[in-house]
Amino acid sequence: MAVLGRPVPDDTALPMSPQDDVYFIDAEPAAAKRPGSQPPRRSKIPLFGRRRGGDATLAAETTVTQRGARRPIVAASLSLVLCGAGQLYNGRRDLALLYFLTETLAASLDWFLWRLWEPLVRLAHVFDIQPTDLMAVAAMGNFLFVMFVAANAQQAYRDAAGGSGAESLRQPLLSSLASLVMPGWGQILNAQPRKGLVLMALFLCSAYAFGVSLALPALWRLLDSSYQMIFGFTLTNGGLIALSAAVVVYLSAFYDALLVGRRQRSQAF
């Protein structure tokens, strides 16, 4: 056996070396001294080193670690403000562009319907399509877009979490204020995305039903023709139920965000 090309007797103990030193072992030193023979190739594999491709592997692992370290609540909050912003925060540029273009298309269609509603109604009469049918299609499209916004926030949260749990902000005041802006947002800040999405979906559905009963009475009368007079406003029974459900969910989300935020902060200390 030879260390660094110099033979060492087998019964001689090799001295210990610092950890930073690197040794190359030549198993056949005698082959290099044979006449007419070529010295064997020395496989320079460091005992303390990195193999080929290690830089790329380390970079990939670092990227995954960095993505997992990003706070999911920030990504979800950004996606609630603007579709695709949370995906862009997570480094998913293609997905962010897709979500943003979808939101832009939905907003453009709403603007198109609002500006050209009367010509569309006249055109619909040619094909024997009633205005209530157009209202139903527009209402369903807007409802699907609202659910799309909630799904967009959920995707950003899960992508940022990377399959692991998220850390709560432990700020009860901020969480409660976020729930006042959008029920369910405070639960997301408290690292409870499922509860937040459920509360958000319940509030959006009930508030949207009330909005349809108030803004599109002709469409709502197809389902509910009864009404009540409340504070000088004419509300259908179904619209009143939807409004009551929206208020209950709104207040429940606010109280839950405040209570859970206080408990999480007390447990942290």
Backbone torsions as a table, in degrees:
resi	resn	phi	psi	omega
1	MET	NA	145.6	-178.6
2	ALA	-135.4	143.2	176.2
3	VAL	-114.5	121.3	-177.4
4	LEU	56.9	39.7	175.5
5	GLY	80.6	-3.4	-179.3
6	ARG	-107.2	127.6	-178.0
7	PRO	-69.9	143.7	178.3
8	VAL	-128.6	131.3	178.4
9	PRO	-57.5	148.4	-177.3
10	ASP	-64.8	-31.6	-176.3
11	ASP	-85.6	2.4	179.9
12	THR	-92.8	125.6	-179.0
13	ALA	-77.3	133.7	179.7
14	LEU	-75.6	135.1	179.1
15	PRO	-69.2	148.8	177.4
16	MET	-73.3	142.3	-177.5
17	SER	-120.6	161.2	176.5
18	PRO	-61.4	160.5	-175.6
19	GLN	-69.6	-26.5	-177.3
20	ASP	-76.5	-17.9	179.9
21	ASP	-71.5	145.9	-179.1
22	VAL	-120.2	128.9	-179.4
23	TYR	-114.9	144.4	175.1
24	PHE	-116.0	131.3	-173.8
25	ILE	-105.5	127.2	176.7
26	ASP	-107.6	110.8	-174.1
27	ALA	-78.8	-20.6	-176.1
28	GLU	-128.8	74.2	179.1
29	PRO	-72.5	-25.5	-177.0
30	ALA	-71.4	-26.3	-178.0
31	ALA	-66.2	-28.5	-179.5
32	ALA	-73.0	-21.7	-177.7
33	LYS	-94.0	-6.8	179.3
34	ARG	-70.7	137.5	179.2
35	PRO	-68.0	135.5	177.8
36	GLY	80.5	0.6	180.0
37	SER	-107.3	147.3	178.9
38	GLN	-88.7	142.6	178.6
39	PRO	-65.2	139.3	-179.9
40	PRO	-66.0	150.2	177.8
41	ARG	-70.6	131.1	-179.6
42	ARG	-87.7	119.9	-179.7
43	SER	-82.6	102.9	-175.8
44	LYS	-83.5	79.5	176.9
45	ILE	-106.9	108.4	-176.6
46	PRO	-66.8	141.7	177.1
47	LEU	-70.2	-30.8	177.0
48	PHE	-123.5	85.0	-177.9
49	GLY	-158.3	-167.9	-176.8
50	ARG	-125.7	132.5	179.3
51	ARG	-76.3	171.5	-179.7
52	ARG	-64.4	135.6	-177.9
53	GLY	92.1	-4.0	-179.1
54	GLY	-66.8	-34.5	179.2
55	ASP	-62.6	-43.4	179.8
56	ALA	-66.5	-40.4	178.9
57	THR	-64.5	-43.3	179.1
58	LEU	-63.8	-38.5	178.8
59	ALA	-65.1	-40.4	178.8
60	ALA	-65.1	-43.0	179.1
61	GLU	-65.0	-36.7	178.7
62	THR	-66.0	-38.7	178.5
63	THR	-63.3	-44.3	179.3
64	VAL	-62.9	-41.0	179.6
65	THR	-64.9	-41.6	179.6
66	GLN	-65.4	-40.5	179.1
67	ARG	-65.6	-37.6	178.4
68	GLY	-71.0	-24.5	-179.4
69	ALA	-80.0	-16.6	178.5
70	ARG	-66.4	142.8	-174.0
71	ARG	-76.6	120.1	-179.8
72	PRO	-62.6	-31.6	-178.4
73	ILE	-66.3	-31.3	177.3
74	VAL	-69.0	-42.6	179.9
75	ALA	-63.8	-44.3	179.7
76	ALA	-65.8	-39.8	179.4
77	SER	-64.0	-41.3	177.8
78	LEU	-63.7	-38.2	179.9
79	SER	-70.2	-28.4	174.9
80	LEU	-70.4	-34.0	178.6
81	VAL	-74.1	-44.4	-179.1
82	LEU	-147.0	123.8	-179.6
83	CYS	-60.6	129.4	-179.5
84	GLY	96.3	-16.2	-178.7
85	ALA	-67.9	-39.4	177.4
86	GLY	-66.6	-37.9	176.7
87	GLN	-65.7	-37.3	176.4
88	LEU	-66.5	-36.6	175.9
89	TYR	-63.5	-33.8	178.2
90	ASN	-80.6	-1.7	-179.3
91	GLY	85.9	10.9	179.6
92	ARG	-97.4	79.4	-172.9
93	ARG	-67.8	-41.1	-179.6
94	ASP	-63.2	-45.2	179.6
95	LEU	-67.0	-36.9	177.8
96	ALA	-62.6	-42.0	178.4
97	LEU	-64.3	-38.6	179.0
98	LEU	-63.5	-46.7	179.0
99	TYR	-64.6	-41.4	-179.0
100	PHE	-65.9	-42.1	179.0
101	LEU	-65.6	-35.5	177.4
102	THR	-64.6	-43.8	177.4
103	GLU	-64.5	-40.5	178.8
104	THR	-63.6	-40.2	179.0
105	LEU	-65.2	-42.6	179.2
106	ALA	-63.7	-43.2	178.5
107	ALA	-64.9	-37.1	178.7
108	SER	-66.4	-39.1	178.3
109	LEU	-65.9	-40.2	176.9
110	ASP	-62.4	-44.5	177.4
111	TRP	-62.4	-39.8	179.3
112	PHE	-63.1	-43.5	179.2
113	LEU	-66.5	-38.7	-178.6
114	TRP	-68.2	-38.6	-177.4
115	ARG	-79.8	-31.7	-173.5
116	LEU	-118.0	33.0	-177.0
117	TRP	-66.7	-46.7	-177.9
118	GLU	-62.7	-47.8	175.6
119	PRO	-60.7	-34.2	178.3
120	LEU	-67.7	-36.6	178.0
121	VAL	-65.8	-43.1	178.1
122	ARG	-64.2	-38.1	177.2
123	LEU	-68.4	-34.2	179.7
124	ALA	-67.9	-31.9	178.7
125	HIS	-63.8	-30.1	178.8
126	VAL	-62.3	-35.7	-179.9
127	PHE	-99.6	17.7	177.9
128	ASP	58.0	43.3	176.7
129	ILE	-108.5	126.1	-177.3
130	GLN	-79.5	153.1	176.8
131	PRO	-59.8	-33.1	178.3
132	THR	-63.8	-31.3	176.4
133	ASP	-65.9	-40.7	176.7
134	LEU	-64.7	-39.1	177.3
135	MET	-62.8	-39.9	-179.9
136	ALA	-64.5	-41.4	179.0
137	VAL	-65.0	-43.6	179.8
138	ALA	-64.9	-41.3	-180.0
139	ALA	-65.6	-42.1	178.8
140	MET	-65.2	-40.2	178.6
141	GLY	-63.1	-41.9	178.2
142	ASN	-67.8	-35.9	177.7
143	PHE	-65.0	-42.3	177.1
144	LEU	-63.5	-34.4	178.4
145	PHE	-67.9	-38.3	177.5
146	VAL	-62.3	-42.2	176.7
147	MET	-66.9	-31.3	177.5
148	PHE	-64.9	-38.1	178.4
149	VAL	-63.9	-41.8	178.5
150	ALA	-65.2	-41.6	177.6
151	ALA	-65.6	-33.0	177.0
152	ASN	-63.2	-41.8	177.4
153	ALA	-67.0	-38.9	179.0
154	GLN	-64.2	-41.7	-179.8
155	GLN	-64.1	-41.2	178.7
156	ALA	-64.2	-39.5	179.3
157	TYR	-64.2	-48.4	-177.1
158	ARG	-67.1	-36.2	179.6
159	ASP	-68.2	-39.0	179.1
160	ALA	-71.8	-33.5	-179.9
161	ALA	-70.5	-31.5	178.7
162	GLY	64.9	32.4	179.7
163	GLY	84.6	-2.7	178.9
164	SER	-110.6	167.4	180.0
165	GLY	-72.9	157.8	179.1
166	ALA	-104.8	161.0	180.0
167	GLU	-96.8	131.9	-179.6
168	SER	-72.9	155.3	176.8
169	LEU	-72.2	-27.6	-176.7
170	ARG	57.4	40.7	177.7
171	GLN	-124.6	88.7	-174.4
172	PRO	-60.8	-35.9	-179.8
173	LEU	-66.0	-44.5	179.2
174	LEU	-65.5	-40.0	179.7
175	SER	-65.3	-42.4	179.7
176	SER	-66.7	-39.2	177.2
177	LEU	-65.5	-37.5	177.2
178	ALA	-63.9	-36.5	177.6
179	SER	-70.0	-26.8	174.1
180	LEU	-69.6	-34.3	177.2
181	VAL	-71.8	-47.3	178.7
182	MET	-147.9	112.1	178.3
183	PRO	-56.1	131.1	-175.9
184	GLY	103.9	-25.0	179.3
185	TRP	-66.2	-40.6	178.0
186	GLY	-62.7	-34.5	176.2
187	GLN	-66.8	-35.1	176.2
188	ILE	-65.2	-40.3	176.9
189	LEU	-66.3	-25.7	176.5
190	ASN	-87.7	12.1	179.0
191	ALA	63.1	39.0	174.5
192	GLN	-126.5	71.5	-172.4
193	PRO	-67.1	-36.4	-178.6
194	ARG	-65.0	-46.7	177.6
195	LYS	-61.5	-41.3	-180.0
196	GLY	-62.7	-41.9	-179.8
197	LEU	-68.8	-35.1	177.3
198	VAL	-65.3	-47.8	178.9
199	LEU	-63.9	-38.2	179.2
200	MET	-65.2	-42.9	179.8
201	ALA	-65.7	-41.5	178.7
202	LEU	-63.3	-44.0	-179.9
203	PHE	-66.0	-44.6	-178.2
204	LEU	-64.7	-40.0	179.1
205	CYS	-64.8	-47.5	-178.8
206	SER	-68.1	-41.7	178.8
207	ALA	-66.9	-35.5	179.4
208	TYR	-69.6	-39.3	177.1
209	ALA	-62.5	-42.3	177.4
210	PHE	-63.8	-40.8	179.0
211	GLY	-62.9	-39.1	178.0
212	VAL	-66.0	-42.1	179.3
213	SER	-64.9	-28.6	-178.5
214	LEU	-88.4	-41.2	-175.1
215	ALA	-89.3	-28.0	-179.0
216	LEU	-125.1	69.2	-177.5
217	PRO	-64.0	-31.5	179.9
218	ALA	-64.5	-36.5	177.4
219	LEU	-73.6	-39.6	-176.9
220	TRP	-68.4	-31.5	-179.0
221	ARG	-65.4	-17.5	175.2
222	LEU	-65.8	-25.9	179.9
223	LEU	-105.2	-34.7	-174.1
224	ASP	-146.9	115.5	-179.3
225	SER	-103.0	-7.5	179.1
226	SER	-79.2	152.9	-177.0
227	TYR	-148.4	163.8	178.3
228	GLN	-134.5	150.0	176.2
229	MET	-100.1	115.3	-178.2
230	ILE	-130.4	116.0	-180.0
231	PHE	54.4	36.6	178.4
232	GLY	83.3	-0.2	179.4
233	PHE	-103.6	141.4	177.3
234	THR	-93.6	113.7	-178.8
235	LEU	-123.3	137.2	174.4
236	THR	-73.9	160.5	-179.9
237	ASN	-63.0	-41.1	177.6
238	GLY	-64.4	-39.7	176.9
239	GLY	-65.9	-36.4	177.4
240	LEU	-66.5	-39.8	176.8
241	ILE	-64.2	-41.9	179.2
242	ALA	-64.1	-39.7	178.3
243	LEU	-65.3	-41.6	178.9
244	SER	-63.0	-41.8	178.9
245	ALA	-64.8	-39.0	179.5
246	ALA	-64.9	-40.4	179.2
247	VAL	-65.8	-42.5	-179.8
248	VAL	-62.6	-45.9	179.7
249	VAL	-64.9	-38.7	-179.5
250	TYR	-61.5	-49.6	-179.7
251	LEU	-69.0	-36.9	179.0
252	SER	-64.5	-41.6	179.0
253	ALA	-64.5	-39.8	178.5
254	PHE	-63.8	-48.1	-178.1
255	TYR	-66.2	-41.1	-179.5
256	ASP	-64.9	-42.6	179.4
257	ALA	-62.6	-41.1	179.2
258	LEU	-67.5	-43.4	-177.5
259	LEU	-67.9	-46.5	-179.3
260	VAL	-66.8	-38.3	177.7
261	GLY	-62.3	-40.3	177.0
262	ARG	-65.7	-41.8	-180.0
263	ARG	-65.8	-40.4	179.0
264	GLN	-66.0	-37.4	179.0
265	ARG	-69.6	-37.9	178.7
266	SER	-68.6	-36.0	177.6
267	GLN	-69.1	-30.9	179.7
268	ALA	-69.1	-29.8	179.4
269	PHE	-102.7	NA	NA
